[in-house]
Amino acid sequence: MTGTTAELVVGDLLSVEQLLYGLMLPSGNDAAIVLAKWAGGIMNLPSSDTCPLTGFVTLMNKNAK
């Protein structure tokens, strides 16, 4: 991922609260990706594929318009 990172790695166990705090830091890009994947997965968002991140991004882009 480009941009800044909190250096999260696969296998890290964090609460949603911890990830939200990570979003508030200049190094929150990886926390944002994890939260988007999580939200896309639990919300059963429609997407062109099975990736929860894609569904979340599609919904946010629709809302932004």
RAHUQUI-V642780 format. One record per residue. N is the residue number from 1. OMEGA is omega in degrees with one decimal (none if undefined). Layout:
BEGIN
n:N omega:OMEGA
n:N omega:OMEGA
END
This chain:
BEGIN
n:1 omega:177.5
n:2 omega:-179.2
n:3 omega:-178.4
n:4 omega:-176.6
n:5 omega:172.6
n:6 omega:178.6
n:7 omega:173.0
n:8 omega:179.1
n:9 omega:177.3
n:10 omega:-179.5
n:11 omega:174.8
n:12 omega:177.2
n:13 omega:-178.1
n:14 omega:175.5
n:15 omega:175.0
n:16 omega:179.0
n:17 omega:179.0
n:18 omega:178.8
n:19 omega:177.7
n:20 omega:174.5
n:21 omega:177.3
n:22 omega:177.7
n:23 omega:-176.3
n:24 omega:179.5
n:25 omega:175.4
n:26 omega:-177.8
n:27 omega:-172.6
n:28 omega:-177.3
n:29 omega:-177.8
n:30 omega:175.8
n:31 omega:178.9
n:32 omega:179.2
n:33 omega:179.6
n:34 omega:179.8
n:35 omega:179.3
n:36 omega:177.5
n:37 omega:179.2
n:38 omega:-178.7
n:39 omega:178.3
n:40 omega:179.5
n:41 omega:-177.2
n:42 omega:-177.3
n:43 omega:-177.8
n:44 omega:-176.5
n:45 omega:177.5
n:46 omega:176.0
n:47 omega:-179.5
n:48 omega:176.4
n:49 omega:-177.1
n:50 omega:-178.0
n:51 omega:179.2
n:52 omega:179.0
n:53 omega:179.6
n:54 omega:178.2
n:55 omega:179.8
n:56 omega:-179.9
n:57 omega:178.5
n:58 omega:179.1
n:59 omega:-179.2
n:60 omega:177.2
n:61 omega:177.1
n:62 omega:179.3
n:63 omega:-178.9
n:64 omega:178.9
n:65 omega:none
END
